[in-house]
Amino acid sequence: MPTHGGMVSQINAEGVEIFKLDRTTLLFSPMTAGGMPLLFPFAGRVRDDSYYWKERLYHMPMHGLVKNEPFGIRELSDDRAILWMRANPTWHTLCYPFDFSIELDYRVRDSMLICTAAITNHSYQAMPHSLGWHPYFRASDRKRSRLMHTMKHHYNYHTYQDDDMVEISDLSLPWDEVFHTPGEKEIILVNHADGYEVQMLVDDSFQALVVCTTPQDSICVEPWCALPDAIHNHRFMQWIDPFQTRTYQIQMNIGRKL
């Protein structure tokens, strides 16, 4: 949806809708409506919604700046959409002192969705960031869903440090958990209630995973490049050198599951 942060709004697998999307909520709060929004320049919440860069204070809303921004359409066909946007100049003084552009390339190959984000830094200084995607997987009965991942550590939102590993065995409970340091680059969600399975493959830049079941009728399984508040704790922070481009990619293999 170019008009709503360039997000993927829906994927259909043999008649089964994979993403939850509330089109009424979309009108006033695209980030919470569902689909699969892009999170940039910082996924998650920056502590106190603000940070200092070179002794100047900047404000950063939760999940970054682009989630509600309109994107232009560069290419559109039955199996591919390429979208783009350029940073709003007002952000440079208020939110993020870097000039950047984003090109989103969404491709469908058989049962696979390939999502590629190319971020270009148009600034004269290296650009810190943490990109993430926020898919809302439709779940009419979360108790009949199962999540598998290979993350090695659990991060506590409240203490801002690692703590004991958490096993998410019952997705019907209200989880909002952060994990990091993957053993493998594969995440699997099996949804027996709605009849689908998603195998998510991420590139090496994605070092964190957020699992959230608090939104109604959905399971959020979110690959992030860095931990929440990376601008302060620097854990897995990503950088792009001046006038360079960096590419991030996730793939989703989607199939029916009876």
C-alpha positions in Angstrom: 0.0 0.0 0.0 2.0 3.0 -1.2 -0.1 5.5 0.6 0.4 3.8 4.0 4.2 3.4 4.5 4.7 1.2 1.5 3.5 -1.8 3.5 2.3 -5.2 2.2 -1.4 -5.2 3.0 -2.3 -8.8 2.2 -1.1 -12.1 0.9 -3.4 -14.8 -0.2 -2.3 -18.5 -0.2 -4.8 -20.7 -2.1 -7.7 -18.7 -0.8 -6.4 -18.2 2.7 -5.6 -14.6 3.9 -2.3 -14.6 5.7 -2.2 -11.1 7.1 -4.7 -9.4 9.3 -5.8 -6.0 8.0 -8.5 -3.8 9.6 -9.3 -1.3 6.8 -11.3 0.9 9.2 -8.3 1.3 11.6 -6.1 1.9 8.5 -7.8 5.3 8.0 -6.5 6.8 11.3 -3.8 4.4 12.5 -2.0 2.5 9.7 0.6 1.1 12.1 -1.9 -0.8 14.2 -4.2 -1.8 11.3 -2.2 -4.9 10.4 -0.5 -5.9 7.1 3.3 -5.8 7.2 4.6 -2.2 7.9 8.2 -1.3 7.5 10.0 0.1 10.6 12.7 2.7 10.0 15.0 4.3 11.0 14.5 2.6 14.4 12.3 -0.4 15.1 10.8 -0.3 18.5 10.7 2.5 21.1 13.6 4.8 21.7 13.9 5.4 25.4 12.0 8.5 26.3 11.1 8.9 22.6 14.2 11.0 22.2 18.0 10.9 21.8 21.0 13.1 21.4 23.1 13.3 18.3 26.2 15.5 18.4 24.8 17.3 21.4 21.4 18.1 19.8 18.1 16.6 21.0 15.9 14.8 18.5 12.4 13.2 18.9 11.8 9.7 17.6 8.3 8.2 17.6 7.8 4.5 18.2 8.8 2.3 15.2 10.4 5.2 13.4 9.2 7.7 10.8 8.2 6.0 7.6 5.4 3.8 8.8 2.7 6.3 7.9 4.5 8.1 5.0 3.3 7.8 1.3 5.6 6.0 -1.1 5.8 6.5 -4.9 5.3 3.7 -7.3 8.3 3.0 -9.5 7.2 -0.3 -11.0 4.0 -2.3 -10.8 3.0 -5.7 -12.3 1.1 -8.8 -11.4 4.1 -10.3 -9.4 6.2 -7.3 -8.5 5.9 -3.8 -7.0 8.8 -1.4 -6.5 8.1 1.6 -4.2 10.2 4.5 -3.2 10.4 7.5 -0.8 12.7 10.3 0.2 13.1 11.5 3.7 10.9 14.4 4.7 13.1 17.5 5.1 11.4 18.5 8.3 12.8 15.3 9.9 16.3 16.6 9.6 15.9 19.2 12.3 13.3 17.5 14.5 13.7 13.7 14.3 16.6 12.4 12.4 19.6 14.5 11.1 20.2 12.3 8.0 18.9 12.5 4.4 18.0 9.1 3.1 15.8 7.3 0.5 14.2 3.9 0.5 13.4 1.6 -2.3 11.1 -1.3 -1.5 11.0 -4.3 -3.9 8.2 -6.8 -3.3 8.2 -9.9 -5.6 6.1 -13.0 -5.7 7.5 -16.3 -7.0 5.2 -19.2 -6.8 4.4 -19.5 -3.0 7.2 -17.1 -2.0 7.1 -13.4 -1.1 10.5 -11.7 -1.3 10.8 -8.3 0.4 13.9 -6.2 -0.3 14.6 -2.8 1.2 17.4 -0.7 -0.3 18.4 2.2 2.0 20.6 5.0 0.6 22.4 7.5 2.8 22.5 10.9 1.1 24.3 12.5 4.0 27.9 13.4 4.6 28.1 11.3 7.7 27.6 7.6 8.5 23.9 6.9 9.3 22.9 4.8 12.3 19.7 2.8 12.0 17.8 -0.4 12.8 15.3 -1.6 10.2 12.5 -4.0 11.0 9.4 -5.5 9.5 6.2 -5.9 11.5 3.9 -8.6 9.9 0.5 -9.2 11.6 -0.3 -12.8 10.8 -4.0 -13.6 11.0 -4.9 -15.9 13.9 -8.5 -16.7 14.7 -7.4 -19.2 17.4 -3.9 -18.5 18.6 -3.9 -21.6 20.8 -3.7 -23.7 17.6 -0.6 -22.0 16.3 3.0 -22.8 16.9 6.2 -20.7 16.5 9.7 -22.1 16.0 12.9 -20.0 16.0 16.6 -20.5 17.0 17.3 -17.3 18.9 19.8 -17.8 21.7 19.0 -15.0 24.1 16.0 -13.1 25.5 16.1 -9.4 26.1 14.0 -7.7 28.8 12.2 -4.5 27.7 11.9 -3.3 31.2 15.4 -3.8 32.6 17.2 -3.1 29.3 19.3 -6.2 29.6 19.4 -9.9 28.8 17.7 -12.3 31.2 16.6 -15.9 31.3 15.4 -17.4 28.0 11.6 -17.5 27.5 9.9 -20.3 25.8 6.7 -19.3 24.0 4.7 -22.5 24.0 1.2 -21.1 24.1 0.5 -18.2 21.7 -2.9 -17.5 23.1 -1.2 -15.8 26.1 -0.3 -12.0 25.9 3.3 -12.2 24.8 5.5 -9.2 23.9 9.0 -10.6 23.9 12.4 -9.7 22.3 15.0 -12.4 21.3 18.3 -12.0 19.7 21.4 -13.8 18.2 19.9 -16.4 15.8 21.4 -19.9 15.4 19.8 -20.2 12.0 18.2 -17.6 9.7 14.8 -19.4 9.7 11.6 -18.6 11.6 8.5 -20.9 11.2 4.9 -20.1 12.1 2.3 -22.9 11.8 -1.3 -21.9 12.1 -3.6 -24.9 12.1 -6.7 -22.9 12.9 -6.5 -20.8 9.7 -4.8 -23.4 7.6 -1.4 -21.9 6.7 2.3 -22.2 7.4 5.0 -19.5 7.0 8.7 -20.2 6.7 10.5 -16.9 7.1 14.2 -16.6 5.9 16.1 -13.5 6.9 19.5 -12.2 5.8 22.5 -11.9 8.2 21.6 -8.3 9.2 18.6 -9.4 11.2 19.8 -10.2 14.7 16.6 -9.7 16.7 13.1 -11.2 16.7 10.0 -9.7 18.4 7.0 -11.8 19.1 3.8 -10.0 20.1 0.3 -11.5 20.6 -1.4 -8.5 22.2 -3.1 -7.2 19.0 -6.5 -8.8 18.5 -6.8 -11.9 16.2 -3.1 -11.8 15.1 0.4 -13.0 15.9 3.2 -10.5 15.2 6.5 -12.2 14.3 8.9 -9.3 13.6 12.4 -9.6 12.3 14.5 -6.6 13.4 18.1 -5.8 12.7 18.9 -4.5 16.2 17.5 -4.5 19.7 15.0 -1.8 20.9 16.6 1.5 21.8 19.7 0.7 19.6 20.5 4.3 19.3 21.4 4.3 23.0 22.6 0.7 23.7 24.2 0.2 20.3 23.4 -3.5 20.3 23.5 -4.7 16.7 23.2 -1.1 15.4 23.5 -0.9 11.7 25.4 1.8 9.8 25.5 3.1 6.2 28.5 5.1 5.1 27.9 8.5 3.3 26.4 8.2 -0.1 26.3 4.4 0.1 23.3 2.0 -0.2 22.6 -1.0 2.0 20.1 -3.8 1.2 18.0 -5.9 3.6 15.9 -8.9 2.6 13.5 -11.3 4.1 11.7 -14.2 2.3 8.4 -15.8 3.2 7.5 -19.3 1.9 3.8 -19.6 2.4 1.8 -22.8 2.2 -1.5 -24.4 3.3 -1.6 -26.3 6.5 -4.6 -28.5 7.3 
